């Protein structure tokens, strides 16, 4: 039996006792004292004009969070701070510690259980560490000096419920080897709930904090966010010489490709890129990356629960039920593994590609979120803390695990959209998956086609395009009027004939007959409309929403043209005047 090495997933709790180096709670006396803090020298909280409101109060939220099935915080008492409009953006609550925290060159993480129901907008949270250096020559410091400023990587959103907020910090040491006489002792932590300037707010508001833990674990104790990232989803790249050019999948001889958003670390391509595969089939992920000394990881949310769960066996292969499906470098101990269990000399594997993987044979047909991540030796789908500075990134898209047939149905008023071959109705019409289908648009008398909308997926009748996890029920494609042939036919491309259902909704518009009249220009000129050229006196059939902006006047040398519409008399006028 294989032994599993577990890596914490997005909604996994970890024990305070087993992982904490320092823990501060407010049910017990784990701290020396509490007060308010503001770095601004002229702050009324420093001059004595205002005293600030901070206190230990009853827990404002003991309810069970439906997303995780338990109450995130069950303590009786928590720390409350009134965030004042009269302080600066560094105004926060100061917690004086019973025992100092030693800050070294090693990265440490502060976890803060946070309740911000009344916070006006999403913004970053900051922790300031007050203390002094312990090396010789620094005894002039008093312990009131700001030694670190740790800011969240992402905005912390207002939420009616507890959330685990994580920041990291590390210090500088003058010693090559750290010892009892090197580093910085932190005597107080200041939690700043909102780094924005408070003066724009209309009112004060209250922030609650609890169960503050300092340890070496970067993962949140729990999260109800979907498909979390360690940085904001709108973060921009900082290493333009390194880039993800595309990601792809080779499946049953077909190569699918998705191009990320230029300049962004994260690309949400879930509404524009769908890769296809059959349950039980072996597929090959691909990517094109400019750069070196990086690694690639691929994930699929098989159970559709809004997170990528991951664990590996001691031989470096994904464990049973793990949703990391392929990677080309993961260091376990002194050995670098690939997802197929083979080893590599080091982590310089980005050019080697990733191993193929097999779609589980019992996977139900449906759309599944898939993530490609370029990172350095980090299995966490949210990414490592250096993913941006290293030149990595993410691309999310959808994987269609499909059957053999697609059901096609059409609905419209004032006409029909039918099967082109025999003009039979399209109601539950079964056809082969990912094969082109020719349809025909037949407007009723007095109407004309104006293109149609096409949806493909597994729940095309759902009102909302996105499900509770933010994944599409259906992909929308607009087929414009210009794409439909003069005889009303249109061949739906294979890439739109996917999922289990294709729904077509026609747009039939009332038709009008306009006459084109030309004035000036020595009788030359005319208009271009819908790809055709019309001369003076010609009839043009248009929809009820037609305007003069829909036509382009034909150029005549030495003249400039202006088009106008006489809707009452159904006339299109084009007047040519001599150019100056």
Buried (B, 14 or more C-beta within 10 A) or exposed (E): EEEBBEBBBBBBEBEBEEBBEBBBBBBEEBBEEBBBBBBBEEBBBBEEEBEBBBEBEEBBBEEEBEBBEEBBBEBEBBBBBBBBBBBBBBBBBBBBBEEBBBBBEEEBBBBBBBBBBBBBEBBBBBBBBBBBBBBEEEEEBEBEBBBBBBBBBBBBEEBEBBBBBBBBBBBEBEEEEBEEEBBBBBBBBBBBBBBBEBEEBEEBBBBBBBBBBBBEBBBBBBBBBBBBBBBBBEBEBEBEEBBBEBBBBBBEEEEBBBBBBEEBBBBBBBBEBBBBBBBEEEBBBBBEBEBEBBBBBBBBBBEBBBBBBBBBBBBBBBBEEBBBBBBBBBBBEEEBBBBBEEEBEEBBBBEEBBBBBEBBEEBEBBBBBBBBBBBBBBBBBBBBBEBBEBBBBBBBBBBBBBEEEBBBBBEBEBBBBBBBEEEEEBEEBEBEBBEEBEBBBBBBEEBBBBBBEBBBBBBBEBEEBEBEEEBBBBBBBEBEBEEBEEEBEBEBEBBBBBBBBBBBBBBBBBBBEBBBBBBBBEEBBBBEBEEEEBEBEBEBEBBEEBEBEBBEBBEBEEBBBEBEBEEEEBEBBBBBEEEE
